[in-house]
Amino acid sequence: MSVIDLRSDTVTVPTPSMREAMANAGVGDDVYGEDPTIIELQNLAASMAGMEAALYVPTGTQSNLLALFAHCERGEEYIVGQHAHTYRYEGGGASILGSVQAQPIELEDDGTLSLAKVESYIKPDDPHFVKTKLLCLENTQAGKALPLDYLAQAREFVDKHKLGLHLDGARVFNAVVKQQTTLKDITQHFDSVSICLSKGLAAPVGSVLCGSQELINKAHRWRKVLGGGMRQAGVIAAAGIVALNEMVERLADDHDHAQMLAQGIKDITGLSVDLDAVQTNMVFVDFEQSKRENILSQFAEQNIKIGFLGEQMRLVLHKDVASEDIERVIQCFKGLKL
Ligand SMILES: Cc1ncc(COP(=O)(O)O)c(C=O)c1O
């Protein structure tokens, strides 16, 4: 019985076309700015995002961190969602490495941050307080695509308060596909955006940070400081180019699969699925916490790997989960001895 891995879309393996591109990639020393494949990837990402420049980096965590340091100096702060990746799941890098403080705020049900709440947390210009410099959003947030009109409001808001606006767009292409829009329609509202190539887009490694030339110059400096200056990394960047050119539209399949899965398990007694939250490639399931180990072991017996985000079961659909697999997962849910 094959393994079905629903823990994350980070488990996706590169496609044959990626492997071919990697084998044939032209390379150079990227610390000298001489890797043609990285230059091509950066130009492609910047043009898709409608921004001046882009920087290829090893991980989404580093990409977000570089953005935070490009926007905020020591003794400054960013406002961010309490459950946002840039606050909760990146090891506290901003404070540990850059003396940049986070001001976390509870997220709203739709994945946005209430701008009224954000306003109430902006610090006055007074030596008692750290200086608020940046608002950081995440899209998709737990699988939810942030409404486009909200993004426009957020832009107006940061302009009014003279803040920067960063997007952790690890899965921004899932929002693009869900909203049947373009990347630019989303990124036009931001000063910087971090895009992961290694999640649903299935590249083995890497993220791109996009922004103005000035912002990318600062990020480039920090990338070196953090040990992210790679050499002939065109070998991996080549898969990133394939990811951007060939892997975006197919995310719609993952979204369909998420719907199939959610519909197939929504009526099972003992579980609760929030159907409104199933917007892209994630399904969250609530159940009684004392049953967690028992559920995990029943899935493991069926060769199905599942993960948790906090207390909720998180099922992530991606290119290496096929329609037939969804049926097998639904049957496993139906057979659970709760
Ligand atoms: C929303 C979000 N942002 C950023 C990241 C960080 O990416 P990486 O694992 O490449 O550091 C992740 C990783 O899962 C993520 O889910």
The ligand as a Tripos MOL2 file, in Angstrom:
@<TRIPOS>MOLECULE
LIG
   16    16     1     0     0
SMALL
NO_CHARGES

@<TRIPOS>ATOM
      1 C1          3.0070   30.3410    5.7170 C.3       1 LIG1
      2 C2          4.4420   29.9240    5.7150 C.ar      1 LIG1
      3 N1          5.3890   30.8540    5.6550 N.ar      1 LIG1
      4 C3          6.6900   30.5400    5.6530 C.ar      1 LIG1
      5 C4          7.1080   29.2250    5.7290 C.ar      1 LIG1
      6 C5          8.5770   28.9370    5.8100 C.3       1 LIG1
      7 O1          9.0850   28.1880    4.7630 O.3       1 LIG1
      8 P1         10.3880   27.2810    4.9440 P.3       1 LIG1
      9 O2          9.9260   25.9880    5.5200 O.co2     1 LIG1
     10 O3         10.9050   27.1450    3.5430 O.co2     1 LIG1
     11 O4         11.3270   27.9850    5.8230 O.co2     1 LIG1
     12 C6          6.1550   28.2090    5.8050 C.ar      1 LIG1
     13 C7          6.5870   26.7930    5.8800 C.2       1 LIG1
     14 O5          5.8140   25.8770    6.0050 O.2       1 LIG1
     15 C8          4.7830   28.5660    5.7990 C.ar      1 LIG1
     16 O6          3.8310   27.6430    5.8920 O.3       1 LIG1
@<TRIPOS>BOND
     1     1     2 1
     2     2     3 ar
     3     2    15 ar
     4     3     4 ar
     5     4     5 ar
     6     5     6 1
     7     5    12 ar
     8     6     7 1
     9     7     8 1
    10     8     9 2
    11     8    10 1
    12     8    11 1
    13    12    13 1
    14    12    15 ar
    15    13    14 2
    16    15    16 1
@<TRIPOS>SUBSTRUCTURE
     1 LIG1         1 GROUP 0 **** ****
